[in-house]
């Protein structure tokens, strides 16, 4: 999976040293495969259109294009999310092939392992756009800004909900990556088929592991904290870190003489279905929260056998109070990074838009 890396680890063989995007100039991190007849190996500044990512080494050519760019006033594609000035637009690589190619070439300047640049027909691109309500009509040069994007395959055999994600360097460290991840999981929920749940393409890069680890931890923390407790005390949620039959809900036996807590026994599969996350990602998040305790041995273990015949499951307890402590320590908002009311399409409307027509292999594009 391609995710943005630390700029300190940037490639020493970059063919482009700096890019100008709109009124911003910043350094690149890696080499991209721009055609050498258009972009030489020792280009100092590459001018990139902030609306369509068309590129030029000449400032005059760039200026002429930006005055006439067809996407100057409105992003390509279909708007799927809009809240507080931030919107996400779905761009089909088959409908906007040149846009997808130019975006991919630009993003490679900041992604180490990105590999798809020209075969964009089988991909969807979700671009993150910011529109300042205080400008726009008042300033024709300030219409909207594309801050980043994520891409996903239209047909993924592994049910991946994201193939590549990047927030452009000038806009990083503003929690925008979490917004994109949240949108990807919402779309994944729309598209999931019965028990089919997706996640990002793996293996994750080092930066990707850190980013997604934190996103998953916050997602699980919100889920556990928002579950109502019957008496207001610390709620211990029983879970297991092994596969077992989750068709029945049981309550662990409590020790006499000890204060009783409201226990709810569930499996990581159930948590995954509730949050739209893969079982392995739920386990990663639970471990990261540091709120997991071994369950007190009880007779209930005898009836908890793996549905796949792999042996006895291992019950653990998650203390709601410890999850709350973790959330406070990390200043986690109880609100999701994306707002439900911000989505512009319903599940049925999105499904209708995703009816695919796969061209014949010998058809010319």
C-alpha positions, 0 to 999 in steps of 0.5 A: 500500500502506498502511504506518505513517508517521512520526508527525511527519508526522501530519495537522493535521485529525484528527477524533480526537486520542487513543485509549484501547486497553485501559489505553493512551492514545496520540495519533493520526496521521491522520483516520479516517472514523468516522460523524459521528453517533457520533464528532464532528469534534473528539473528544478521546478515543475509547475502543476495545475492545482485543479487537474494536475497537468504539468509543465516545466515552463511558467508561461505554459502553466499560466496559459493552461490555468486560465483555461483549465476545464476543472477551474470552477468545479472538480471532476466526478461526483460529490459523495461528501460535503461538510464544513467546507471539506468535500470528497469527490469520486472520480472514475479513472475510466471517465477521467483518464488523463486526470487520474494519470496526472494525479498518480504521477504527481503523487509519486513525488511523495509516495515511495512505493506507488506503482500504478500510473497509467492503467487508471481505468480500473480505479476510483479516485476520491479527492479531498477538496476544501472550499473557503465559503468566504472567498470563491465568488469574490475571488476567481483565483480562489475557487477550491483546493485539492488537499489529497486523495485516496484511490481504490480498485473497482474490483478487489478480490481482497475487498480492499477499501483503499489502495493508496492515500496521500495528503499533500505535504502543505496540508499534512498534520491537520487530521485530514488523513483520518477524514479520508480513511473515514470516508473509505470505510463508509463507502466500504460499508455501502459496498460490503456483501453480507460478511465481506468486510474490507480494509486498506491494501496490505502490507502497510508501509511503516508510516501507513501502519502508524496512521492506520493503527491510530485510526483503528484505535480511535474507531474501536475506542469510540465504539466501546465508549458509546455502548451504554452501560447498564448502571453507569459503572466501568463496563467490562467488555468481554472479547476474544483474541481467537476464533470461536463460535459467536452465535450465542451471547453469554455472561461470565460468572462473577466471583462472590463477594466482589463488586459486579460490573456489567459484562457483555461478552462479544467476539472480535468478529462482532466488533468488526461487523459493528465498526466495518473493520477486519478481525485482524485490524480489530485485534491490532487496535485492541492491543494498541489501546492497552486496555485488554486484561486476561479474563478471570478463569471461569466455567464459561470457558468450557463452552467456548470452542472454536467454530473452526475446530482450532481449539479453545478460545482465550477470553479477555476483558476490556475495561471501559474506564481504561479505554476512557483514560486512553482517549483522554490521554490522546485527546480523542474526540468522541465524534467520528472524523466524518459526519453522517449528515455530510454524505451526499449519496445514499447507499442505493444511489452509490450502488447505482453509480457503481454499475460497471461496464468492463471494456473488451481487452482489445478495445481502444480507449 
